[in-house]
Amino acid sequence: MLREPVGIDRQDGGGRRTAEGRSLWAATAGSAVETFDWTVYALLVPYFSGQLVAPGAAGTLVSYTGFAVGFLARPLGSVLFGRFGDRRGRRAAMLLSMTVVAAGCFALAALPTADHFGTGSVVLLVLVRIVQGLAVGAENSTVAAYVTETAPPGHRMLYSGISYGGVILGTVLCYLVLAGLLAHFGPQELREGGWRVGFAVGGLLGLAAVLIRRWATESPEFLVCARSDPQDGHGQGSRSWHLVRRNATAVFLMTAGLTSGYYLTITYLPEYVRHTGGSADALGTAAMIAPLLILLAMMAATGALADRVGARPVFRVGLLLTALATVPAYAAVSAQRLPSWIAATLVLACLAGPLATANVFFARLFPVRIRVVAMGLPLTLSIALFGGTLPLLAEALADAGHIHLVPWAVTAATTLSLAATCLVHEPTQSHGDQDLTPAN
């Protein structure tokens, strides 16, 4: 028999606020740690590739291939872990994904070097990244469903912005840890084995996140749905499935501009600066922290705004501003008229609204019974196709002498996402969601 959700259904206002706070903390902290564990791999590639794969450019390329393979595993993970979350509960799925990713970090910290294990170290490296990719695949959609179902009415978009801020916070933690490792070990010692400490830190943070998520309660809306008849109208009719497919298509397209703009700014901007004749030295570890912290603050502010005016207007305005600002900002960087960190701050500020609202805006488009899978599959596919391949596309354009087309490609994807907001069919009020906007 399912138990009543402790601290929500039968407690007073103070108890509900405590439970809601724990739920938000579990979602945000877990997302931060999971993002750290996923991203620290990319930052440590230049340091561990020589030992785990091979010295030189070949080892670096193979190591980055492991990063890409993890991205490719995420859509499959969104189905496997997503089905678990839709059947066993959001809390259980968040605990499982966090445990797997943390174990993966400990495994990476303990991998034997190529000198001792030969090509076996490369095989283990790729296998660990595939497993981590499977676990991360449903993280965003599970957290989005959990926040949607546990946040207090009237504050869902604020909670959405704060919870997705965990992703940004995890990136900031990566930069801080890398800076600390470089300060303590130096580049040479970091290449000689100090990189293992970075993965071990990720594993320890993962264990802390597991404990935090154990304190959280299950989503009461999920428990109500789990008790109900599967044929009670939760997405079983042909018209409902038509709307699910339509909204899934919209999520796929809306994510395209969001993820390409984010990855261009967060991961590729230093390379863009180098390709356009500038110096990326000023865009080092410390320089990227300020834009990310500004983004965090703006996400909370735009989330609160969306609670007043609606998610779709805030989402649309953010995409429009991103489409208008990306090309001029990067052109100014190319002409060395604008410092790259200011350009990063400008583009990320434009993306703040869509990033803040995406979690709840996307999740509430789908019935509770299939919410994690229905949102997660189009989301992860779009991230893999438009975000994961962006560096490859950018490098291909750079090699062809067309690096200046990269911002235009992102602008095109953002414009496509803006148009896709017209496909969305928003639900009417359901399960006490008094703050949901009417269908339009």
C-alpha positions in Angstrom: 0.0 0.0 0.0 1.3 3.5 -0.9 1.9 5.7 2.1 0.7 9.2 2.4 3.4 11.8 1.5 4.8 12.8 4.8 4.8 16.5 5.5 2.4 17.4 2.7 -1.1 16.1 2.8 -1.6 16.0 6.6 0.5 18.8 7.9 -0.2 22.5 8.5 1.1 25.3 6.4 4.5 25.3 8.1 4.8 21.6 7.5 4.0 22.0 3.9 6.5 24.8 3.5 9.1 22.6 5.1 8.3 19.7 2.7 8.3 22.1 -0.3 11.7 23.5 0.8 13.2 20.0 1.1 11.8 19.1 -2.3 13.3 22.2 -3.9 16.6 21.6 -2.2 16.7 17.9 -3.3 16.0 18.9 -6.9 18.4 21.8 -7.0 21.3 20.2 -5.1 21.0 16.9 -7.0 21.0 18.7 -10.4 24.1 20.7 -9.4 26.0 17.6 -8.4 24.9 15.5 -11.4 25.9 18.4 -13.7 29.3 18.6 -11.9 29.8 14.8 -12.3 28.9 15.0 -15.9 30.9 18.1 -16.9 34.0 17.6 -14.8 34.9 14.9 -17.4 35.1 17.4 -20.2 37.3 19.8 -18.1 39.7 17.0 -17.1 40.1 15.5 -20.5 43.4 17.4 -21.3 44.8 16.1 -18.0 43.8 12.4 -17.9 43.8 11.5 -21.6 47.6 11.0 -21.7 47.4 8.4 -18.9 44.1 6.6 -19.7 44.3 6.7 -23.5 47.4 7.9 -25.2 49.7 11.0 -25.1 49.0 13.8 -27.6 46.1 14.8 -29.8 45.0 11.3 -30.5 44.4 10.5 -26.8 42.5 13.8 -26.4 40.3 13.1 -29.4 39.4 9.6 -28.1 38.6 11.0 -24.7 36.3 13.6 -26.2 34.6 10.8 -28.1 33.8 9.3 -24.8 32.1 12.6 -23.9 30.1 12.5 -27.1 29.1 8.8 -26.6 27.7 9.8 -23.3 25.4 12.3 -25.0 24.2 9.7 -27.4 23.3 7.4 -24.5 21.1 10.1 -22.9 18.0 9.6 -25.1 17.9 5.9 -24.3 18.4 6.7 -20.6 15.5 9.1 -20.8 13.3 6.2 -21.7 14.8 3.6 -19.3 15.1 5.8 -16.3 12.1 7.8 -17.3 9.8 4.8 -17.3 11.2 4.0 -13.8 10.3 7.5 -12.7 6.8 7.3 -14.1 6.1 3.9 -12.5 8.1 3.9 -9.2 8.1 7.7 -8.4 10.1 10.8 -9.0 12.0 10.5 -5.7 13.1 6.9 -6.4 14.2 7.9 -9.9 16.3 10.8 -8.7 17.9 8.6 -6.1 18.8 6.0 -8.6 20.2 8.3 -11.3 22.3 10.2 -8.7 23.7 6.9 -7.3 24.7 5.6 -10.7 26.4 8.9 -11.7 28.3 9.1 -8.4 29.4 5.5 -8.7 30.6 6.4 -12.2 32.7 9.2 -10.9 34.4 6.9 -8.3 35.0 4.4 -11.1 36.7 7.0 -13.3 38.9 8.0 -10.4 40.0 4.4 -10.0 40.5 3.5 -13.7 43.9 1.8 -14.5 46.2 3.6 -16.8 46.9 2.5 -20.4 50.4 1.5 -19.3 49.0 -1.1 -17.0 45.8 -2.2 -18.8 46.3 -1.3 -22.4 43.3 -0.7 -24.5 41.2 -2.1 -21.7 41.4 1.3 -20.0 39.8 3.0 -23.0 37.0 0.4 -23.1 36.3 0.9 -19.4 36.4 4.7 -19.9 33.8 4.6 -22.6 31.6 2.1 -20.8 31.5 4.2 -17.7 30.5 7.3 -19.7 27.7 5.3 -21.4 26.3 4.2 -18.0 26.6 7.8 -16.7 24.8 9.0 -19.9 22.0 6.6 -19.3 21.6 7.9 -15.8 21.8 11.6 -16.7 19.3 11.1 -19.6 16.2 11.3 -17.4 17.6 13.7 -14.8 16.2 17.0 -16.2 12.8 15.6 -17.0 12.5 13.8 -13.6 13.5 16.9 -11.7 11.1 19.0 -13.9 8.2 16.6 -13.1 9.1 16.6 -9.4 9.3 20.4 -9.1 6.1 20.8 -11.1 4.2 18.5 -8.8 5.7 19.7 -5.5 6.1 23.5 -5.9 3.5 25.7 -4.3 0.8 27.2 -6.6 1.8 30.7 -7.6 5.5 30.0 -7.3 6.1 27.1 -9.8 8.1 29.2 -12.2 10.3 30.6 -9.4 10.9 27.1 -8.2 11.6 26.1 -11.9 14.2 28.8 -12.2 15.9 27.9 -8.9 15.9 24.1 -9.6 17.3 24.5 -13.1 19.9 26.9 -11.5 21.4 23.7 -10.1 22.6 22.9 -13.5 24.4 26.3 -13.7 25.7 25.9 -10.1 27.2 22.6 -11.1 29.1 24.2 -13.9 30.4 26.9 -11.5 31.5 24.2 -9.1 33.4 22.5 -12.0 35.4 25.7 -12.7 36.1 26.2 -9.1 37.3 22.7 -8.5 39.5 22.8 -11.6 41.0 26.1 -10.4 41.7 24.6 -7.0 43.3 21.5 -8.5 45.5 23.6 -10.7 46.5 25.8 -7.8 47.3 22.8 -5.6 48.9 20.4 -8.1 49.9 22.5 -11.0 49.3 21.4 -14.6 52.1 18.7 -14.7 51.1 17.0 -11.5 47.5 17.1 -12.5 48.4 15.2 -15.7 50.4 12.7 -13.6 47.4 11.6 -11.5 46.1 14.6 -9.8 43.1 14.5 -12.1 41.8 11.5 -10.1 41.0 13.9 -7.2 38.6 15.8 -9.4 36.6 12.6 -10.1 36.8 11.6 -6.4 35.3 15.0 -5.4 32.5 14.4 -7.9 31.8 11.0 -6.3 31.8 12.4 -2.8 29.4 15.2 -3.8 27.2 12.5 -5.4 27.0 10.7 -2.1 26.0 14.0 -0.4 23.3 14.5 -3.0 21.9 11.0 -2.4 21.5 11.8 1.3 19.8 15.1 0.5 17.4 13.4 -1.9 16.6 10.7 0.7 15.2 13.4 2.9 12.7 14.5 0.2 9.1 13.3 0.1 7.5 11.8 -3.0 5.4 13.9 -5.2 1.8 13.9 -3.9 0.4 14.4 -7.4 2.3 11.2 -8.5 0.9 9.3 -5.5 -2.7 10.4 -6.4 -2.1 9.3 -10.0 -0.6 6.0 -8.9 -3.7 5.2 -7.0 -6.1 6.0 -9.8 -7.5 3.9 -12.6 -5.1 3.8 -15.6 -8.1 4.4 -17.8 -9.3 7.5 -15.9 -8.4 9.9 -18.7 -4.8 10.6 -18.0 -3.7 10.6 -21.7 -5.4 7.4 -22.8 -7.7 8.8 -25.5 -6.7 9.3 -29.1 -7.1 13.0 -28.8 -4.9 13.1 -25.7 -2.2 11.1 -27.5 -2.4 13.5 -30.4 -1.7 16.4 -28.0 1.1 14.5 -26.4 2.8 14.0 -29.8 2.2 17.6 -30.7 3.7 18.9 -27.4 6.6 16.4 -27.7 7.4 17.9 -31.1 7.2 21.4 -29.7 9.6 20.5 -26.8 12.1 19.0 -29.3 12.0 22.2 -31.4 11.9 24.6 -28.5 15.0 23.0 -27.0 17.0 23.4 -30.2 17.7 27.1 -29.9 18.0 26.9 -26.1 20.6 24.2 -26.0 22.6 25.5 -29.0 22.8 29.0 -27.6 23.8 27.7 -24.2 26.5 25.4 -25.5 27.9 28.0 -27.8 28.4 30.4 -24.9 29.4 27.9 -22.2 31.6 25.5 -24.1 32.7 26.9 -27.4 33.2 30.6 -26.9 37.0 30.3 -26.1 37.5 28.4 -29.4 35.4 30.9 -31.3 37.7 33.7 -29.9 40.8 31.8 -31.0 39.4 31.2 -34.5 38.6 34.8 -35.0 42.1 36.0 -34.0 41.5 37.0 -30.4 43.0 35.8 -27.2 41.0 33.5 -25.1 43.3 33.9 -22.1 40.9 36.5 -20.5 38.1 33.9 -20.8 39.7 31.5 -18.3 38.2 29.7 -15.3 37.6 32.8 -13.2 36.2 34.9 -16.0 33.3 32.5 -16.7 32.1 32.4 -13.1 30.8 35.9 -13.2 28.5 35.4 -16.2 27.2 32.2 -14.7 26.4 33.8 -11.3 24.6 36.6 -13.1 22.6 34.0 -15.0 21.6 32.4 -11.8 20.3 35.6 -10.4 18.4 36.4 -13.6 16.8 33.0 -13.7 15.3 33.5 -10.3 14.0 36.9 -11.3 12.5 35.8 -14.6 11.0 32.7 -12.9 9.2 35.0 -10.4 8.1 37.2 -13.3 6.7 34.1 -15.2 4.6 33.3 -12.2 2.8 36.7 -12.7 2.6 36.9 -16.5 2.8 33.3 -17.6 5.6 31.0 -18.8 5.1 31.2 -22.5 5.5 35.0 -22.8 8.7 35.0 -20.8 10.0 32.0 -22.8 9.2 33.7 -26.1 10.7 37.1 -25.1 13.9 35.3 -24.0 14.2 33.5 -27.3 13.5 36.6 -29.3 16.2 38.6 -27.4 18.7 35.7 -27.9 18.0 35.6 -31.7 18.5 39.4 -31.9 21.6 39.5 -29.7 23.7 36.5 -30.7 25.1 37.6 -34.0 25.9 41.2 -33.0 27.5 40.1 -29.7 29.8 37.6 -31.5 30.5 40.0 -34.3 31.7 42.5 -31.7 33.9 39.8 -30.1 35.4 39.0 -33.5 36.2 42.7 -34.1 37.7 42.8 -30.6 35.2 45.6 -29.7 33.7 43.7 -26.8 35.4 41.5 -24.2 34.3 37.9 -24.6 33.1 37.6 -21.0 30.7 40.5 -21.5 29.4 38.9 -24.7 28.8 35.7 -22.6 27.0 37.6 -20.0 24.8 39.3 -22.6 23.8 36.1 -24.4 23.2 34.2 -21.1 21.1 37.0 -19.8 18.9 36.7 -22.8 18.6 32.9 -22.2 17.7 33.4 -18.6 14.0 33.5 -19.1 13.8 30.3 -21.3 16.2 28.4 -19.0 14.3 29.4 -15.9 10.8 28.4 -17.2 11.7 25.4 -19.3 11.5 22.8 -16.4 7.9 23.5 -15.4 6.7 24.9 -18.8 7.7 21.7 -20.5 6.7 19.2 -17.8 3.2 20.5 -17.4 2.5 19.9 -21.1 2.2 16.1 -20.4 0.0 13.9 -18.2 1.4 12.9 -14.9 1.4 9.2 -15.8 3.9 9.6 -18.7 5.4 13.0 -17.8 9.1 12.0 -17.4 9.3 9.9 -20.6 7.1 12.2 -22.7 9.2 15.2 -21.8 12.6 13.5 -21.5 12.8 11.8 -24.9 12.3 14.9 -27.1 14.4 17.0 -24.7 17.5 14.7 -24.7 17.2 14.0 -28.4 17.3 17.8 -29.1 20.2 18.4 -26.7 22.2 15.6 -28.4 21.5 16.8 -31.9 21.7 20.5 -31.4 23.9 20.9 -28.3 26.2 17.9 -28.4 27.0 18.4 -32.1 27.5 22.2 -31.9 31.3 22.0 -31.3 31.7 19.6 -34.3 29.6 21.9 -36.6 31.5 24.9 -35.4 34.9 23.3 -36.0 33.8 22.2 -39.5 32.7 25.7 -40.3 36.0 27.0 -38.9 38.0 24.6 -41.0 36.1 25.7 -44.1 36.8 29.4 -43.3 33.2 30.2 -42.2 33.6 30.5 -38.5 31.4 33.7 -38.6 28.4 31.5 -39.6 28.3 29.8 -36.3 26.3 32.6 -34.5 24.0 32.6 -37.5 23.4 28.9 -37.1 22.5 29.4 -33.4 20.2 32.3 -34.4 18.5 30.1 -36.9 17.9 27.4 -34.3 16.6 30.0 -31.8 14.2 31.4 -34.4 13.0 27.8 -35.0 12.4 27.4 -31.3 10.5 30.7 -31.1 8.2 29.6 -33.9 7.7 26.2 -32.2 6.1 27.9 -29.2 3.0 28.3 -31.4 2.7 24.4 -31.5 2.2 24.2 -27.7 -1.2 23.2 -26.4 -1.1 24.1 -22.7 -3.4 22.2 -20.3 -6.2 23.6 -18.4 -6.2 23.5 -14.6 -5.5 20.0 -13.2 -4.8 18.6 -9.8 -5.0 21.9 -8.0 -2.8 23.8 -10.5 -4.6 27.1 -10.1 -1.8 29.0 -11.6 -1.7 27.1 -14.9 -2.6 29.3 -17.8 -5.6 28.4 -19.9 -5.2 26.5 -23.2 -4.7 28.7 -26.2 
